[in-house]
Amino acid sequence: MIRIINQLELHHLRSFLALAETLHFGKAAETLHISQSALSQQIKQLEAILGTTLFDRTNRSVALNRAGQLFLREAQLVEAQLKKSIARWQSEHQGNQGKIHIGFVGSAMQCFLPPLLKEFGRSHAHIQLHLEELTNEEQLEALKSGDLDIGFMRSNQIAHSMNIKSVYEENFSLVLPSEHPITQENFKNLGQLAQERFILFPNEKSPLYYQQILNMCAFHGFVPQISHRSIHGPTIFMLVENGMGISIVPNSLRDEHNYNIRFIELTNIKQKTNLFAVWNKTNDNAAFQNFLPML
């Protein structure tokens, strides 16, 4: 079998299939745009490789014998698989099929990403999306290693080898226990909370967010007392609910139904929080190139 595979070439199959379809050397040769003698030579080569004849020939007719009928079925399968493989290759090369690996911080999935992913899925149904929730730091590492095509993060500290685009801007929201004396009605500014303990994202995980919080507090003359750190919204909300401190989060993380807490959107401060899309400049994933225009 190995000898046959090593010697068999595509033009042998094409010649065989043309002759099997027409059962006429002249018509088959015309279909293949070769001479009858060249076609006859290729059929003889194929039969020599297989070690058996495939056609019964007379001066007046050409017919498949049993070996030829069996080989026809297999040759048709090979041809069909080749066509399918080439079509799949072309589709992936042009970005109509393939996979896109997407990283995101939790808040990106609250407002921005779901409608974007839904719209992309409608227009590119054959492209698979692989989603993974990661911290800013983890996304940057995955982008660097090539494990992600794009990351949605709240950090703008990226390598020169990457592109970055702000895709969503929103207000911050103050998170307080539901029984806290500060309410929407009597809240004036963050200075009222100078003596509170704060629960924040770790500086090393989200330095831009962390610095923005410090700047907000500094504007009102105090440095926040940080009692706890967490990168997960639900953990922050549970800590606030249980009186372990207060927090400031992106407004899109608000969850007013599952926790006994209160949110106050900070609409009158200059600081906003941005969601950034980050990807490698040299990314050559054709499917991903179809995703970029939607940002």
ChimeraX attribute file (.defattr): number of C-alpha atoms within 10 A of each C-alpha:
attribute: neighborCount
match mode: 1-to-1
recipient: residues
	/A:1	6
	/A:2	7
	/A:3	9
	/A:4	13
	/A:5	10
	/A:6	9
	/A:7	12
	/A:8	15
	/A:9	11
	/A:10	10
	/A:11	14
	/A:12	20
	/A:13	21
	/A:14	17
	/A:15	23
	/A:16	25
	/A:17	19
	/A:18	19
	/A:19	25
	/A:20	20
	/A:21	12
	/A:22	15
	/A:23	18
	/A:24	16
	/A:25	20
	/A:26	15
	/A:27	15
	/A:28	23
	/A:29	20
	/A:30	13
	/A:31	13
	/A:32	15
	/A:33	10
	/A:34	13
	/A:35	14
	/A:36	17
	/A:37	12
	/A:38	12
	/A:39	24
	/A:40	16
	/A:41	14
	/A:42	18
	/A:43	21
	/A:44	16
	/A:45	15
	/A:46	23
	/A:47	17
	/A:48	12
	/A:49	17
	/A:50	18
	/A:51	10
	/A:52	12
	/A:53	18
	/A:54	23
	/A:55	21
	/A:56	12
	/A:57	13
	/A:58	8
	/A:59	5
	/A:60	6
	/A:61	11
	/A:62	16
	/A:63	17
	/A:64	19
	/A:65	14
	/A:66	13
	/A:67	13
	/A:68	20
	/A:69	15
	/A:70	12
	/A:71	18
	/A:72	19
	/A:73	11
	/A:74	13
	/A:75	18
	/A:76	14
	/A:77	12
	/A:78	14
	/A:79	15
	/A:80	12
	/A:81	12
	/A:82	12
	/A:83	12
	/A:84	12
	/A:85	12
	/A:86	12
	/A:87	12
	/A:88	15
	/A:89	15
	/A:90	13
	/A:91	16
	/A:92	18
	/A:93	15
	/A:94	15
	/A:95	20
	/A:96	20
	/A:97	20
	/A:98	20
	/A:99	18
	/A:100	21
	/A:101	18
	/A:102	22
	/A:103	28
	/A:104	24
	/A:105	21
	/A:106	18
	/A:107	22
	/A:108	21
	/A:109	16
	/A:110	15
	/A:111	13
	/A:112	16
	/A:113	15
	/A:114	12
	/A:115	12
	/A:116	13
	/A:117	14
	/A:118	11
	/A:119	13
	/A:120	16
	/A:121	14
	/A:122	9
	/A:123	11
	/A:124	17
	/A:125	12
	/A:126	16
	/A:127	20
	/A:128	14
	/A:129	17
	/A:130	12
	/A:131	13
	/A:132	15
	/A:133	17
	/A:134	19
	/A:135	22
	/A:136	23
	/A:137	17
	/A:138	17
	/A:139	26
	/A:140	27
	/A:141	13
	/A:142	18
	/A:143	21
	/A:144	16
	/A:145	9
	/A:146	14
	/A:147	15
	/A:148	23
	/A:149	24
	/A:150	27
	/A:151	29
	/A:152	31
	/A:153	26
	/A:154	25
	/A:155	22
	/A:156	18
	/A:157	13
	/A:158	13
	/A:159	11
	/A:160	9
	/A:161	10
	/A:162	16
	/A:163	15
	/A:164	20
	/A:165	14
	/A:166	15
	/A:167	12
	/A:168	16
	/A:169	14
	/A:170	15
	/A:171	19
	/A:172	25
	/A:173	20
	/A:174	18
	/A:175	25
	/A:176	23
	/A:177	23
	/A:178	16
	/A:179	12
	/A:180	11
	/A:181	10
	/A:182	16
	/A:183	14
	/A:184	11
	/A:185	7
	/A:186	9
	/A:187	14
	/A:188	12
	/A:189	13
	/A:190	17
	/A:191	15
	/A:192	12
	/A:193	16
	/A:194	16
	/A:195	11
	/A:196	15
	/A:197	18
	/A:198	21
	/A:199	26
	/A:200	25
	/A:201	23
	/A:202	15
	/A:203	12
	/A:204	10
	/A:205	17
	/A:206	20
	/A:207	18
	/A:208	16
	/A:209	24
	/A:210	16
	/A:211	12
	/A:212	15
	/A:213	20
	/A:214	13
	/A:215	15
	/A:216	19
	/A:217	18
	/A:218	15
	/A:219	12
	/A:220	14
	/A:221	12
	/A:222	16
	/A:223	15
	/A:224	19
	/A:225	13
	/A:226	16
	/A:227	13
	/A:228	17
	/A:229	16
	/A:230	14
	/A:231	18
	/A:232	15
	/A:233	18
	/A:234	15
	/A:235	13
	/A:236	23
	/A:237	29
	/A:238	16
	/A:239	20
	/A:240	24
	/A:241	20
	/A:242	12
	/A:243	16
	/A:244	18
	/A:245	22
	/A:246	25
	/A:247	25
	/A:248	22
	/A:249	24
	/A:250	23
	/A:251	23
	/A:252	17
	/A:253	19
	/A:254	22
	/A:255	17
	/A:256	11
	/A:257	7
	/A:258	9
	/A:259	15
	/A:260	16
	/A:261	23
	/A:262	22
	/A:263	21
	/A:264	18
	/A:265	16
	/A:266	21
	/A:267	12
	/A:268	9
	/A:269	12
	/A:270	8
	/A:271	16
	/A:272	15
	/A:273	18
	/A:274	20
	/A:275	23
	/A:276	21
	/A:277	22
	/A:278	24
	/A:279	26
	/A:280	20
	/A:281	11
	/A:282	9
	/A:283	15
	/A:284	11
	/A:285	16
	/A:286	18
	/A:287	24
	/A:288	23
	/A:289	15
	/A:290	16
	/A:291	17
	/A:292	11
	/A:293	7
	/A:294	10
	/A:295	10
